[in-house]
Amino acid sequence: MGKCEKRAWPLTLGLLVNAVALAVHGLIENLPEGLFILMELAAIVLILWGIVETRRRSGL
């Protein structure tokens, strides 16, 4: 695994959490909206953290 892959793990994890949240929301019809929103917010935070870390480490 190269340097780019090592520092991009929060972005990848955020995208995975987003995909899981959408799949769970689609499969479970009576899922509380608060839980779905919480999972989406966690995904957004991870994605933004991954973008910031990648840009910070690349010197931009």
C-alpha positions in Angstrom: 0.0 0.0 0.0 1.5 3.3 -1.0 1.5 6.7 0.7 -1.7 7.9 -1.0 -3.7 4.8 0.0 -2.5 5.1 3.6 -3.6 8.7 4.0 -6.9 8.3 2.1 -8.4 5.8 4.6 -10.9 8.3 6.2 -12.3 9.2 2.8 -12.7 5.5 1.9 -14.2 4.7 5.2 -16.6 7.6 4.8 -17.8 6.4 1.4 -18.2 2.9 2.9 -20.3 4.2 5.8 -22.4 6.2 3.3 -23.0 3.1 1.2 -24.0 1.1 4.2 -26.3 3.8 5.5 -28.1 3.9 2.2 -28.4 0.1 1.9 -29.7 -0.2 5.5 -32.2 2.6 4.9 -33.4 1.0 1.7 -33.7 -2.5 3.3 -35.3 -1.6 6.6 -38.4 0.5 6.0 -39.1 1.3 9.7 -35.6 2.5 10.5 -35.7 5.6 12.6 -34.9 8.7 10.6 -32.6 9.9 13.4 -30.4 6.9 13.0 -30.1 7.3 9.3 -29.3 11.0 9.7 -26.6 10.1 12.3 -25.0 7.6 10.0 -25.0 10.1 7.1 -23.4 12.8 9.3 -20.7 10.4 10.4 -20.0 9.6 6.7 -19.9 13.3 5.8 -17.4 14.0 8.6 -15.2 11.1 7.6 -15.2 12.1 3.9 -14.4 15.7 4.8 -11.6 14.6 7.2 -10.2 12.4 4.4 -10.2 15.3 1.9 -8.6 17.7 4.4 -5.9 15.2 5.4 -5.1 14.3 1.8 -4.7 18.0 0.9 -2.8 18.8 4.0 -0.3 16.0 3.5 0.2 16.8 -0.2 1.1 20.4 0.7 -1.9 22.2 -0.9 
